């Protein structure tokens, strides 16, 4: 096997949550381009179907399932559908997430809980269902939790609920890596992007003040291109990263150096 062949995902089935927009769409296309078949989950069914068509255009099989990750039963249904429709599960990209900027003293408790329920608890529901499916099938797998540099390092942008949820994902990543990375063979790692021009960060980057704050904090002096997440994702998802377990890989232009 050549070095580049280690990044191939032929014959594997990957689940991507939050696959109706932004990074989720890009992640699905990257995995499909590397040879994986895809199972997509998100709440917006019409947008999810658009992603399914993009994946199929790359030659892969694809199943789209309306999924609210804050509901454990829907998460299990997504994983069960992957097994029943495509035969197995090998990769989980825990990408579903929401967030907004607001001063902490004005944070609504209900909104705070909603963000944690989707970003953190939803990721746990998905990881649990995926891990159980791999254990039942007797094979390993790879979980990539999509966290954020705001889970590692502070920011002048007030996002306490989002930051707390993403920091929680890193703790969950470490614990699951300890539990499953050995005899279970399920590697668990996290990606921590900084600010990429996506649907979630678009409103902030569209403002002069917001963009200036991001650029002032980034040693490379620019926001990330979505394509710059493809290599890191494939490293963690594929055999190229077979000895990588429990890490947080920051893709941030140097943001977390502060």
C-alpha positions as CSV (number, residue, x, y, z in Angstrom):
1,X,0.0,0.0,0.0
2,X,1.4,3.4,-1.0
3,X,1.4,6.3,1.4
4,X,-1.5,8.0,-0.4
5,X,-3.5,4.7,-0.5
6,X,-3.7,4.9,3.3
7,X,-6.0,7.9,3.0
8,X,-8.5,6.0,0.8
9,X,-11.8,5.0,2.3
10,X,-13.0,2.5,-0.3
11,X,-15.5,0.0,1.1
12,X,-16.2,2.0,4.3
13,X,-19.4,3.7,5.4
14,X,-19.2,7.1,7.0
15,X,-21.9,9.0,9.0
16,X,-21.9,12.8,8.9
17,X,-24.2,14.8,11.1
18,X,-25.1,18.4,10.4
19,X,-24.7,17.5,6.7
20,X,-27.3,19.9,5.4
21,X,-25.0,23.0,5.2
22,X,-21.5,24.4,5.8
23,X,-18.7,22.2,6.9
24,X,-21.0,19.2,7.0
25,X,-21.5,19.3,3.3
26,X,-17.8,19.7,2.7
27,X,-17.0,16.8,5.0
28,X,-19.4,14.6,3.2
29,X,-17.9,15.4,-0.2
30,X,-14.4,14.8,1.0
31,X,-15.2,11.4,2.4
32,X,-17.1,10.4,-0.7
33,X,-14.2,11.6,-2.9
34,X,-11.9,9.3,-0.9
35,X,-14.2,6.3,-1.7
36,X,-16.6,6.1,1.3
37,X,-20.3,5.5,1.1
38,X,-22.2,8.1,3.1
39,X,-25.1,8.3,5.6
40,X,-26.2,11.9,6.2
41,X,-28.1,13.3,9.1
42,X,-29.6,16.7,9.7
43,X,-32.9,18.4,10.5
44,X,-33.4,20.3,7.2
45,X,-34.5,17.6,4.9
46,X,-34.5,19.6,1.7
47,X,-30.9,20.8,2.2
48,X,-29.9,17.3,3.2
49,X,-31.2,15.9,-0.1
50,X,-29.0,18.5,-1.9
51,X,-26.0,17.1,-0.1
52,X,-27.0,13.5,-1.0
53,X,-27.1,14.5,-4.7
54,X,-23.5,15.9,-4.4
55,X,-22.3,12.7,-2.8
56,X,-23.9,10.5,-5.4
57,X,-22.4,12.7,-8.2
58,X,-19.0,11.6,-6.8
59,X,-19.9,7.9,-7.4
60,X,-20.7,6.9,-3.8
61,X,-23.8,5.4,-2.3
62,X,-25.7,7.7,0.0
63,X,-28.6,7.6,2.4
64,X,-30.1,10.8,3.9
65,X,-32.1,10.5,7.2
66,X,-33.9,13.4,8.9
67,X,-32.2,13.6,12.3
68,X,-32.3,15.8,15.3
69,X,-29.2,14.8,17.3
70,X,-30.7,16.1,20.5
71,X,-33.0,13.1,20.4
72,X,-31.2,9.8,21.4
73,X,-33.8,7.7,19.6
74,X,-33.2,9.6,16.3
75,X,-29.4,9.1,16.7
76,X,-29.8,5.4,17.1
77,X,-32.2,5.3,14.1
78,X,-29.5,7.1,12.0
79,X,-26.9,4.5,12.9
80,X,-29.3,1.6,12.5
81,X,-30.2,2.9,9.0
82,X,-26.6,3.0,8.0
83,X,-26.2,-0.7,9.0
84,X,-29.4,-1.9,7.4
85,X,-29.0,0.1,4.2
86,X,-25.3,0.0,3.6
87,X,-24.2,-3.0,5.7
88,X,-21.9,-1.5,8.3
89,X,-20.5,1.7,9.9
90,X,-16.9,2.6,10.0
91,X,-16.6,6.4,10.5
92,X,-18.6,9.0,12.4
93,X,-18.1,12.7,11.9
94,X,-19.9,14.4,14.8
95,X,-20.4,17.7,13.1
96,X,-23.9,18.9,14.0
97,X,-23.7,22.1,16.0
98,X,-25.3,25.5,16.6
99,X,-24.1,28.7,18.2
100,X,-24.4,32.5,18.5
101,X,-22.7,35.3,20.1
102,X,-24.2,37.1,23.1
103,X,-22.8,38.6,26.4
104,X,-22.8,36.1,29.3
105,X,-25.0,38.2,31.5
106,X,-27.7,38.3,28.8
107,X,-27.5,34.6,28.0
108,X,-31.0,32.9,28.1
109,X,-30.9,29.7,30.2
110,X,-33.1,27.9,27.7
111,X,-30.8,28.8,24.8
112,X,-27.8,27.8,26.8
113,X,-29.3,24.4,27.4
114,X,-30.4,24.0,23.8
115,X,-26.8,24.6,22.5
116,X,-25.3,22.1,25.0
117,X,-28.0,19.5,24.1
118,X,-27.2,19.7,20.4
119,X,-23.5,20.3,20.4
120,X,-22.4,18.1,23.3
121,X,-25.2,15.7,24.3
122,X,-26.1,15.1,20.7
123,X,-22.5,14.2,19.9
124,X,-22.5,11.8,22.8
125,X,-25.8,10.2,21.6
126,X,-24.3,9.6,18.2
127,X,-21.0,8.3,19.6
128,X,-22.8,5.9,21.9
129,X,-25.0,4.5,19.1
130,X,-22.0,4.3,16.6
131,X,-19.7,2.7,19.2
132,X,-22.3,0.1,20.1
133,X,-22.8,-0.8,16.4
134,X,-19.1,-1.3,15.9
135,X,-18.9,-3.4,19.1
136,X,-21.8,-5.5,18.0
137,X,-20.2,-6.1,14.6
138,X,-16.9,-6.9,16.1
139,X,-14.8,-4.4,14.2
140,X,-13.2,-1.0,15.0
141,X,-13.9,2.4,13.7
142,X,-13.1,6.1,13.8
143,X,-15.0,8.9,15.4
144,X,-14.1,12.5,14.5
145,X,-15.7,15.0,16.9
146,X,-15.8,18.5,15.3
147,X,-15.0,20.8,18.2
148,X,-13.6,24.3,17.9
149,X,-10.6,26.4,19.0
150,X,-13.1,28.1,21.3
151,X,-13.1,24.9,23.2
152,X,-9.3,25.3,23.7
153,X,-8.6,29.0,23.9
154,X,-10.6,32.1,24.9
155,X,-11.9,34.8,22.6
156,X,-13.1,38.4,22.7
157,X,-16.3,37.1,21.0
158,X,-18.8,36.2,23.7
159,X,-20.0,32.7,23.1
160,X,-20.1,31.1,26.5
161,X,-22.6,28.3,25.6
162,X,-20.8,27.4,22.4
163,X,-17.4,27.5,24.0
164,X,-18.6,25.3,26.9
165,X,-20.1,22.8,24.6
166,X,-17.0,22.5,22.4
167,X,-14.7,22.2,25.5
168,X,-17.0,19.4,26.7
169,X,-16.5,17.6,23.4
170,X,-12.8,17.5,24.0
171,X,-13.2,15.9,27.4
172,X,-15.6,13.4,25.9
173,X,-13.1,12.7,23.1
174,X,-10.4,11.8,25.6
175,X,-12.5,9.6,27.7
176,X,-14.0,7.6,24.8
177,X,-10.5,7.3,23.3
178,X,-9.4,5.7,26.6
179,X,-12.4,3.4,26.7
180,X,-12.6,2.3,23.1
181,X,-9.2,2.9,21.5
182,X,-7.7,-0.3,22.8
183,X,-9.3,-3.6,22.5
184,X,-12.4,-2.1,20.9
185,X,-10.4,-0.6,18.1
186,X,-12.5,2.5,17.9
187,X,-10.3,5.5,17.6
188,X,-11.7,8.8,18.9
189,X,-10.2,12.2,18.0
190,X,-11.3,15.8,17.6
191,X,-10.9,18.5,15.0
192,X,-10.8,22.0,16.3
193,X,-11.2,24.5,13.5
194,X,-11.0,28.2,14.0
195,X,-13.0,30.6,11.8
196,X,-13.9,29.3,8.4
197,X,-16.3,31.0,6.1
198,X,-19.3,28.8,6.6
199,X,-23.0,29.3,7.4
200,X,-22.4,29.3,11.2
201,X,-19.6,31.8,11.1
202,X,-20.7,33.8,8.1
203,X,-22.7,36.5,10.0
204,X,-19.8,37.2,12.3
205,X,-17.2,37.4,9.5
206,X,-19.6,39.6,7.4
207,X,-19.2,42.4,10.0
208,X,-16.1,44.6,10.0
209,X,-15.7,44.4,13.7
210,X,-16.1,40.6,13.8
211,X,-13.7,40.0,11.0
212,X,-11.1,42.3,12.5
213,X,-11.3,40.5,15.8
214,X,-10.8,37.1,14.1
215,X,-7.9,38.3,12.0
216,X,-6.2,40.1,14.9
217,X,-6.2,36.8,16.8
218,X,-4.9,34.7,13.9
219,X,-1.1,34.7,13.3
220,X,-1.6,33.7,9.7
221,X,-3.8,36.8,9.2
222,X,-6.7,35.2,7.4
223,X,-9.7,33.0,7.9
224,X,-9.5,29.4,6.8
225,X,-10.5,27.9,3.5
226,X,-12.9,25.0,3.9
227,X,-10.7,22.9,1.6
228,X,-8.0,23.2,4.3
229,X,-10.0,20.9,6.5
230,X,-10.0,18.0,4.0
231,X,-6.5,16.7,4.8
232,X,-6.9,16.8,8.6
233,X,-10.3,15.1,8.4
234,X,-9.0,12.3,6.2
235,X,-5.9,11.8,8.5
236,X,-8.1,11.2,11.5
237,X,-10.8,9.1,9.6
238,X,-8.5,6.8,7.6
239,X,-5.8,4.3,8.1
240,X,-3.3,7.1,7.7
241,X,-4.1,8.0,11.3
242,X,-4.3,4.4,12.6
243,X,-2.0,5.2,15.6
244,X,-3.7,8.5,16.4
245,X,-6.1,8.3,19.3
246,X,-7.5,10.9,21.8
247,X,-5.9,14.0,20.2
248,X,-7.4,17.4,19.4
249,X,-6.1,18.6,16.1
250,X,-6.3,22.4,15.8
251,X,-6.7,23.7,12.3
252,X,-6.7,27.4,13.1
253,X,-3.9,29.3,11.5
254,X,-2.2,29.6,14.9
255,X,-5.2,30.9,16.9
256,X,-4.6,28.5,19.8
257,X,-1.0,29.7,20.2
258,X,-2.4,32.5,22.3
